Amino acid sequence: MQQQDLMLLSRNYNFLAKTSIRMGLANISFFGLVTWLLWKDTPVVPLWGVKSMATHIMFLSFACGFIFCFAATKSTRAALRTNRIRPLNWHLKSQTMIDQLPRHSLHRAFFVSLMGCFLGILVLFLFHLYQVQQLLLTEFIIFNMIYAAHFAAGAATISVYRAMGDFTIK
């Protein structure tokens, strides 16, 4: 690879890292605020029930998966149009599962939100497996912030990588 190609490729990685970090921080803020507003008067948060960790995690995983995937896709496409980053070449894309996501932004965001729900189900299963039936509010807020950061960074990485391969430059 030539020096110019390496610089452009590093711009892609830089964009990916910055977008993932921004989305993670935004999701920490959002999850933290919503969690505190919903649960501020409750000392202990139950795992199951109408007002529970399960409902909270599933709803926010779906909503944030949709919102952050859509935002990351749109920002990546804008960066592609202004040549701040390069689209992925055919040899950098090797028909991964990410390449199977839909081209349309709303459809892709829906699928990523479904992946968020699956991740939420796994988390709830692990809570159930370890017989966690409730958490103190501070523990739940800390858990939510860690979960939110990892979830948003993962959703942003998937979305940015897929959008770099869209070739939607007009």
Accessible surface in RSA format (square Angstrom, percent):
REM  Atomic radii and reference values for relative SASA: ProtOr
REM  Chains: A
REM  Algorithm: Lee & Richards
REM  Probe-radius: 1.40
REM  Slices: 20
REM RES _ NUM      All-atoms   Total-Side   Main-Chain    Non-polar    All polar
REM                ABS   REL    ABS   REL    ABS   REL    ABS   REL    ABS   REL
RES MET A   1   140.39  72.7  58.38  38.6  82.01 195.3  68.25  58.0  72.14  95.6
RES GLN A   2   130.60  73.0 123.89  90.5   6.70  16.0  44.45  94.6  86.14  65.3
RES GLN A   3   128.72  72.0 120.26  87.9   8.46  20.2  55.55 118.3  73.17  55.5
RES GLN A   4   120.49  67.4 116.56  85.2   3.93   9.4  31.07  66.1  89.42  67.8
RES ASP A   5    49.01  34.3  47.05  46.8   1.96   4.6   7.04  16.6  41.97  41.9
RES LEU A   6    85.99  47.9  81.94  58.6   4.05  10.2  82.11  57.7   3.88  10.4
RES MET A   7   109.32  56.6 106.36  70.4   2.96   7.0  84.64  72.0  24.68  32.7
RES LEU A   8    27.29  15.2  27.27  19.5   0.02   0.0  27.27  19.2   0.02   0.1
RES LEU A   9    35.19  19.6  34.21  24.5   0.98   2.5  35.06  24.6   0.13   0.3
RES SER A  10    61.98  52.4  57.50  76.7   4.47  10.3  42.53  90.6  19.45  27.2
RES ARG A  11    97.30  40.9  93.33  47.6   3.98   9.5  46.45  63.5  50.86  30.8
RES ASN A  12     6.48   4.5   6.08   5.9   0.40   1.0   4.53  10.9   1.95   1.9
RES TYR A  13   136.44  63.7 133.02  75.7   3.41   8.9  93.58  70.3  42.86  52.8
RES ASN A  14    74.83  51.6  68.48  66.2   6.35  15.3  18.21  43.8  56.62  54.7
RES PHE A  15    27.88  14.0  23.85  14.8   4.04  10.5  27.35  16.6   0.53   1.5
RES LEU A  16    39.61  22.1  39.61  28.3   0.00   0.0  39.61  27.8   0.00   0.0
RES ALA A  17    49.31  45.3  41.84  64.6   7.46  17.0  49.12  69.2   0.19   0.5
RES LYS A  18   103.17  50.3 100.66  61.8   2.51   6.0  56.34  50.7  46.83  49.9
RES THR A  19     2.61   1.9   2.51   2.5   0.09   0.2   2.14   2.9   0.47   0.7
RES SER A  20    12.90  10.9  12.78  17.1   0.13   0.3  12.26  26.1   0.65   0.9
RES ILE A  21   109.17  62.1 102.78  76.6   6.39  15.4 108.61  78.2   0.56   1.5
RES ARG A  22   142.73  59.9 137.38  70.0   5.35  12.7  66.00  90.2  76.73  46.5
RES MET A  23    22.39  11.6  22.18  14.7   0.21   0.5  17.37  14.8   5.02   6.6
RES GLY A  24     5.31   6.5   0.00   N/A   5.31   6.5   5.31  14.6   0.00   0.0
RES LEU A  25   109.23  60.8 107.16  76.7   2.07   5.2 107.46  75.5   1.77   4.8
RES ALA A  26    46.88  43.1  34.73  53.6  12.15  27.6  43.22  60.9   3.67   9.7
RES ASN A  27     0.00   0.0   0.00   0.0   0.00   0.0   0.00   0.0   0.00   0.0
RES ILE A  28    40.73  23.2  40.61  30.3   0.13   0.3  40.61  29.2   0.13   0.3
RES SER A  29    73.42  62.0  60.55  80.8  12.86  29.6  40.48  86.2  32.94  46.1
RES PHE A  30    79.35  39.7  74.86  46.4   4.49  11.7  79.11  48.0   0.24   0.7
RES PHE A  31     0.00   0.0   0.00   0.0   0.00   0.0   0.00   0.0   0.00   0.0
RES GLY A  32    10.43  12.9   0.00   N/A  10.43  12.9   8.29  22.8   2.13   4.8
RES LEU A  33   103.41  57.6  96.97  69.4   6.44  16.2 101.26  71.1   2.14   5.8
RES VAL A  34    31.30  20.6  30.59  27.7   0.70   1.7  31.30  27.2   0.00   0.0
RES THR A  35     0.00   0.0   0.00   0.0   0.00   0.0   0.00   0.0   0.00   0.0
RES TRP A  36   122.79  49.3 122.79  59.4   0.00   0.0  99.77  53.2  23.02  37.4
RES LEU A  37    92.21  51.4  76.51  54.7  15.70  39.5  76.68  53.8  15.54  41.8
RES LEU A  38    91.23  50.8  82.11  58.7   9.12  22.9  84.10  59.1   7.13  19.2
RES TRP A  39     5.30   2.1   5.30   2.6   0.00   0.0   5.30   2.8   0.00   0.0
RES LYS A  40    98.92  48.3  75.24  46.2  23.68  56.4  36.70  33.0  62.22  66.3
RES ASP A  41   128.49  90.0  95.91  95.5  32.58  77.0  41.19  96.9  87.30  87.1
RES THR A  42    35.40  25.2  32.79  33.2   2.62   6.2  23.14  31.1  12.27  18.5
RES PRO A  43   103.51  75.4  91.17  83.1  12.34  44.9 100.54  83.0   2.97  18.4
RES VAL A  44    46.01  30.3  40.58  36.7   5.42  13.1  40.58  35.3   5.42  14.7
RES VAL A  45     0.00   0.0   0.00   0.0   0.00   0.0   0.00   0.0   0.00   0.0
RES PRO A  46    51.70  37.7  51.70  47.1   0.00   0.0  51.70  42.7   0.00   0.0
RES LEU A  47     0.48   0.3   0.19   0.1   0.29   0.7   0.19   0.1   0.29   0.8
RES TRP A  48   123.42  49.5 108.38  52.5  15.04  35.3 104.57  55.8  18.85  30.6
RES GLY A  49    49.05  60.5   0.00   N/A  49.05  60.5  36.48 100.1  12.57  28.2
RES VAL A  50   141.36  93.0 127.04 115.0  14.32  34.5 131.96 114.7   9.40  25.5
RES LYS A  51   116.40  56.8 102.23  62.7  14.17  33.7  71.34  64.2  45.06  48.0
RES SER A  52     0.59   0.5   0.00   0.0   0.59   1.3   0.00   0.0   0.59   0.8
RES MET A  53     0.00   0.0   0.00   0.0   0.00   0.0   0.00   0.0   0.00   0.0
RES ALA A  54    11.29  10.4  10.99  17.0   0.29   0.7  11.29  15.9   0.00   0.0
RES THR A  55    68.20  48.5  60.52  61.4   7.68  18.3  56.47  75.8  11.73  17.7
RES HIS A  56     9.25   5.1   2.59   1.8   6.66  17.0   8.05   8.3   1.20   1.4
RES ILE A  57     0.00   0.0   0.00   0.0   0.00   0.0   0.00   0.0   0.00   0.0
RES MET A  58    49.18  25.5  47.69  31.6   1.50   3.6  47.81  40.6   1.37   1.8
RES PHE A  59   135.19  67.6 128.75  79.7   6.43  16.7 134.59  81.6   0.60   1.7
RES LEU A  60     3.88   2.2   3.88   2.8   0.00   0.0   3.88   2.7   0.00   0.0
RES SER A  61     0.00   0.0   0.00   0.0   0.00   0.0   0.00   0.0   0.00   0.0
RES PHE A  62    71.87  36.0  71.87  44.5   0.00   0.0  71.87  43.6   0.00   0.0
RES ALA A  63    20.61  18.9  16.08  24.8   4.53  10.3  20.57  29.0   0.04   0.1
RES CYS A  64     0.32   0.2   0.28   0.3   0.04   0.1   0.00   0.0   0.32   0.3
RES GLY A  65     0.00   0.0   0.00   N/A   0.00   0.0   0.00   0.0   0.00   0.0
RES PHE A  66    62.57  31.3  62.57  38.8   0.00   0.0  62.57  37.9   0.00   0.0
RES ILE A  67    92.30  52.5  88.29  65.8   4.02   9.7  91.02  65.5   1.28   3.5
RES PHE A  68    19.86   9.9  19.86  12.3   0.00   0.0  19.86  12.0   0.00   0.0
RES CYS A  69     0.01   0.0   0.01   0.0   0.00   0.0   0.00   0.0   0.01   0.0
RES PHE A  70    65.73  32.9  65.68  40.7   0.05   0.1  65.73  39.8   0.00   0.0
RES ALA A  71    40.34  37.1  32.24  49.7   8.10  18.4  37.68  53.1   2.66   7.1
RES ALA A  72     0.00   0.0   0.00   0.0   0.00   0.0   0.00   0.0   0.00   0.0
RES THR A  73     0.09   0.1   0.09   0.1   0.00   0.0   0.00   0.0   0.09   0.1
RES LYS A  74    92.20  45.0  89.41  54.9   2.79   6.7  47.82  43.0  44.38  47.3
RES SER A  75    41.82  35.3  35.05  46.8   6.77  15.6  40.53  86.3   1.29   1.8
RES THR A  76     0.00   0.0   0.00   0.0   0.00   0.0   0.00   0.0   0.00   0.0
RES ARG A  77    25.21  10.6  25.14  12.8   0.07   0.2   5.45   7.4  19.76  12.0
RES ALA A  78    38.57  35.5  37.59  58.0   0.99   2.2  38.56  54.3   0.01   0.0
RES ALA A  79     0.00   0.0   0.00   0.0   0.00   0.0   0.00   0.0   0.00   0.0
RES LEU A  80     0.41   0.2   0.22   0.2   0.19   0.5   0.22   0.2   0.19   0.5
RES ARG A  81   115.67  48.6  92.75  47.3  22.92  54.6  33.74  46.1  81.93  49.7
RES THR A  82    90.73  64.5  65.36  66.3  25.37  60.5  72.23  97.0  18.50  28.0
RES ASN A  83   109.29  75.4  99.52  96.2   9.77  23.5  25.46  61.3  83.84  81.0
RES ARG A  84   128.70  54.0 123.70  63.1   5.01  11.9  63.81  87.2  64.90  39.3
RES ILE A  85     3.81   2.2   1.26   0.9   2.55   6.2   1.59   1.1   2.22   6.0
RES ARG A  86    77.53  32.6  77.27  39.4   0.26   0.6  21.64  29.6  55.90  33.9
RES PRO A  87    33.75  24.6  31.08  28.3   2.68   9.7  31.08  25.7   2.68  16.7
RES LEU A  88    11.79   6.6  11.65   8.3   0.14   0.3  11.77   8.3   0.01   0.0
RES ASN A  89    54.64  37.7  51.77  50.0   2.87   6.9   8.52  20.5  46.12  44.6
RES TRP A  90   211.48  84.9 198.94  96.3  12.53  29.4 179.97  96.0  31.50  51.1
RES HIS A  91   100.07  54.7  71.80  49.9  28.27  72.3  64.01  66.0  36.06  42.0
RES LEU A  92    60.68  33.8  41.33  29.6  19.35  48.6  44.69  31.4  15.98  43.0
RES LYS A  93    39.60  19.3  27.08  16.6  12.52  29.8  13.99  12.6  25.61  27.3
RES SER A  94    86.57  73.2  64.40  86.0  22.17  51.1  50.54 107.6  36.03  50.5
RES GLN A  95   137.41  76.8 115.67  84.5  21.73  51.7  58.39 124.3  79.02  59.9
RES THR A  96    52.03  37.0  44.32  44.9   7.71  18.4  51.95  69.8   0.08   0.1
RES MET A  97   161.12  83.4 151.08 100.0  10.04  23.9 121.46 103.3  39.66  52.5
RES ILE A  98    49.29  28.0  47.40  35.3   1.89   4.5  49.24  35.5   0.04   0.1
RES ASP A  99    17.08  12.0   3.83   3.8  13.25  31.3   3.11   7.3  13.97  13.9
RES GLN A 100   112.96  63.2  85.38  62.4  27.58  65.7  35.27  75.1  77.69  58.9
RES LEU A 101    21.87  12.2  17.43  12.5   4.44  11.1  18.55  13.0   3.32   8.9
RES PRO A 102    36.06  26.3  24.31  22.2  11.75  42.7  36.06  29.8   0.00   0.0
RES ARG A 103   132.59  55.7 125.98  64.2   6.61  15.7  61.77  84.4  70.81  42.9
RES HIS A 104    95.77  52.3  86.84  60.4   8.93  22.9  62.56  64.5  33.22  38.7
RES SER A 105     5.47   4.6   4.12   5.5   1.35   3.1   3.84   8.2   1.63   2.3
RES LEU A 106    85.96  47.9  84.24  60.3   1.72   4.3  84.38  59.3   1.59   4.3
RES HIS A 107   105.12  57.5 103.37  71.9   1.74   4.5  65.20  67.2  39.92  46.4
RES ARG A 108     0.00   0.0   0.00   0.0   0.00   0.0   0.00   0.0   0.00   0.0
RES ALA A 109     0.00   0.0   0.00   0.0   0.00   0.0   0.00   0.0   0.00   0.0
RES PHE A 110    91.87  46.0  91.87  56.9   0.00   0.0  91.87  55.7   0.00   0.0
RES PHE A 111    96.73  48.4  95.99  59.5   0.74   1.9  95.99  58.2   0.74   2.1
RES VAL A 112     2.47   1.6   2.41   2.2   0.06   0.1   2.41   2.1   0.06   0.2
RES SER A 113     0.00   0.0   0.00   0.0   0.00   0.0   0.00   0.0   0.00   0.0
RES LEU A 114    75.59  42.1  70.09  50.1   5.51  13.8  70.51  49.5   5.08  13.7
RES MET A 115    79.75  41.3  73.25  48.5   6.50  15.5  45.20  38.4  34.54  45.8
RES GLY A 116     0.07   0.1   0.00   N/A   0.07   0.1   0.07   0.2   0.00   0.0
RES CYS A 117    22.90  17.3  22.90  25.5   0.00   0.0  10.68  27.1  12.22  13.2
RES PHE A 118   122.75  61.4 121.22  75.1   1.53   4.0 122.22  74.1   0.53   1.5
RES LEU A 119    64.90  36.1  64.68  46.3   0.22   0.6  64.90  45.6   0.00   0.0
RES GLY A 120     0.00   0.0   0.00   N/A   0.00   0.0   0.00   0.0   0.00   0.0
RES ILE A 121    94.22  53.6  93.01  69.3   1.21   2.9  93.51  67.3   0.71   1.9
RES LEU A 122    77.17  43.0  77.15  55.2   0.02   0.1  77.15  54.2   0.02   0.1
RES VAL A 123    22.64  14.9  21.70  19.6   0.94   2.3  22.16  19.3   0.48   1.3
RES LEU A 124    10.42   5.8  10.42   7.5   0.00   0.0  10.42   7.3   0.00   0.0
RES PHE A 125   111.59  55.8 106.11  65.7   5.48  14.3 110.83  67.2   0.76   2.2
RES LEU A 126    89.79  50.0  89.14  63.8   0.65   1.6  89.53  62.9   0.27   0.7
RES PHE A 127    28.59  14.3  27.98  17.3   0.61   1.6  28.54  17.3   0.05   0.2
RES HIS A 128    98.35  53.8  94.13  65.4   4.22  10.8  62.85  64.8  35.49  41.3
RES LEU A 129   102.62  57.2  82.75  59.2  19.87  50.0  86.07  60.4  16.55  44.5
RES TYR A 130   161.68  75.5 140.23  79.8  21.45  55.8  97.58  73.3  64.10  79.0
RES GLN A 131   148.72  83.2 129.96  95.0  18.77  44.7  32.84  69.9 115.88  87.9
RES VAL A 132    37.97  25.0  33.62  30.4   4.35  10.5  37.97  33.0   0.00   0.0
RES GLN A 133    95.86  53.6  86.85  63.5   9.01  21.5  54.21 115.4  41.65  31.6
RES GLN A 134   106.76  59.7  94.57  69.1  12.19  29.0  16.58  35.3  90.18  68.4
RES LEU A 135    28.60  15.9  26.31  18.8   2.29   5.8  28.60  20.1   0.00   0.0
RES LEU A 136    97.84  54.5  96.25  68.9   1.59   4.0  96.25  67.6   1.59   4.3
RES LEU A 137    26.53  14.8  25.53  18.3   1.00   2.5  25.53  17.9   1.00   2.7
RES THR A 138    92.66  65.9  90.19  91.4   2.46   5.9  75.44 101.3  17.22  26.0
RES GLU A 139    82.39  47.3  76.82  58.1   5.56  13.2  32.11  62.1  50.28  41.1
RES PHE A 140     0.00   0.0   0.00   0.0   0.00   0.0   0.00   0.0   0.00   0.0
RES ILE A 141    33.01  18.8  33.01  24.6   0.00   0.0  33.01  23.8   0.00   0.0
RES ILE A 142   103.58  58.9 102.53  76.4   1.05   2.5 103.47  74.5   0.11   0.3
RES PHE A 143    46.32  23.2  42.66  26.4   3.67   9.5  46.08  27.9   0.24   0.7
RES ASN A 144     0.00   0.0   0.00   0.0   0.00   0.0   0.00   0.0   0.00   0.0
RES MET A 145    70.45  36.5  69.92  46.3   0.53   1.3  56.37  47.9  14.07  18.6
RES ILE A 146    98.80  56.2  95.39  71.1   3.42   8.2  98.76  71.1   0.04   0.1
RES TYR A 147    15.34   7.2   9.73   5.5   5.62  14.6  15.08  11.3   0.27   0.3
RES ALA A 148     0.00   0.0   0.00   0.0   0.00   0.0   0.00   0.0   0.00   0.0
RES ALA A 149    24.59  22.6  22.84  35.3   1.75   4.0  23.11  32.5   1.48   3.9
RES HIS A 150   131.55  71.9 119.82  83.3  11.73  30.0  89.56  92.3  41.99  48.9
RES PHE A 151    13.88   6.9   9.90   6.1   3.98  10.4  13.05   7.9   0.83   2.4
RES ALA A 152     0.13   0.1   0.00   0.0   0.13   0.3   0.13   0.2   0.00   0.0
RES ALA A 153    32.68  30.0  32.26  49.8   0.42   1.0  32.68  46.0   0.00   0.0
RES GLY A 154    32.98  40.7   0.00   N/A  32.98  40.7  31.99  87.8   1.00   2.2
RES ALA A 155     5.02   4.6   0.89   1.4   4.13   9.4   2.78   3.9   2.23   5.9
RES ALA A 156     0.00   0.0   0.00   0.0   0.00   0.0   0.00   0.0   0.00   0.0
RES THR A 157    53.23  37.9  53.23  54.0   0.00   0.0  41.99  56.4  11.24  17.0
RES ILE A 158    43.73  24.9  43.73  32.6   0.00   0.0  43.73  31.5   0.00   0.0
RES SER A 159     0.00   0.0   0.00   0.0   0.00   0.0   0.00   0.0   0.00   0.0
RES VAL A 160     0.08   0.1   0.08   0.1   0.00   0.0   0.08   0.1   0.00   0.0
RES TYR A 161    50.54  23.6  49.07  27.9   1.48   3.8  45.14  33.9   5.41   6.7
RES ARG A 162    12.75   5.4  12.27   6.3   0.48   1.1   0.52   0.7  12.23   7.4
RES ALA A 163     0.00   0.0   0.00   0.0   0.00   0.0   0.00   0.0   0.00   0.0
RES MET A 164     7.31   3.8   7.31   4.8   0.00   0.0   1.93   1.6   5.38   7.1
RES GLY A 165     2.82   3.5   0.00   N/A   2.82   3.5   0.53   1.5   2.29   5.1
RES ASP A 166     0.00   0.0   0.00   0.0   0.00   0.0   0.00   0.0   0.00   0.0
RES PHE A 167   110.63  55.3  90.59  56.1  20.04  52.2  91.73  55.6  18.90  54.1
RES THR A 168    31.69  22.5  23.46  23.8   8.23  19.6  31.09  41.8   0.60   0.9
RES ILE A 169    82.00  46.7  56.90  42.4  25.10  60.5  56.90  41.0  25.10  68.1
RES LYS A 170   217.10 105.9 149.63  91.8  67.48 160.7 128.51 115.7  88.60  94.4
END  Absolute sums over single chains surface
CHAIN  1 A     9698.3       8636.4       1062.0       6989.9       2708.5
END  Absolute sums over all chains
TOTAL          9698.3       8636.4       1062.0       6989.9       2708.5
